[in-house]
Amino acid sequence: MAKKQTAGRDQLGDFAPKFAELNDDVLFGQVWSREKELSPRDRSFLTVTALITKGAFEQLPYHMQTAKKNGITKDEIAEIITQLAFYVGWPNAWSAFNVAKKVWDD
């Protein structure tokens, strides 16, 4: 089961309380906890892929760290990014590799 998320409340609770609630309770609470429907590893695979595709690199380090904890290996993340490069763009792949190197080399 996924650990209780508080990042929304910690970072945005005073400024955007409803968004913080939805982030912590719905996205990371209800959705990520549906392990019977989709494993945390598969959710991480999909989330990292979506973030790279959108070029959402600010969120990528957290989700790559989560992917690593959820069992995505260094070889797998390299293969994921290489595959994506041809579909979402070479610059997105370069940026994603820079993040992945920091996460998997730690």
Buried (B, 14 or more C-beta within 10 A) or exposed (E): EBEEBEEBBEEBBEEEEEEBBBBBBEEBBEEBEEEEEEEBBBBBBEBBBEBBBEBEBEEBBEBBBBBBEBEBEEEBBBEBBEEBBEEBBEEBBEBBBEBBEEBBEE
